[in-house]
């Protein structure tokens, strides 16, 4: 992700604020994406369901052979449903990102490790 000096206009330094962004995933505007340095992209199942025409189409895009165990901040283990490759757009960049799809409650629709 690239930011300019203008993006930091209202930021007081030094800061430890969380970075929450909006970007286009699969041509769908996804708000409340937490950017962190966890080295994994997570897309929550409810957000994936809203990206496609129907939840059934969205869930069919998940590769269940890529299920993985992920550990949260509380060190509890949760198994992903699998991976999904989705096109992302953060102007002016267009990339394809791998997301672990998780059916967990979260205030964020996705977690991105800033690979864009």
Secondary structure, 3 states (H helix, E strand, C coil): CCCCHHHHCCCCCCCCCCEEEEEEECCEEEEEEEECCCCCCEEEHHHHHHHCCCHHHHHHCCEHHHCCEEECCCCCEEECCEEEEEEEEECCEEEEEEEEEECCCCCCCEEECCCC
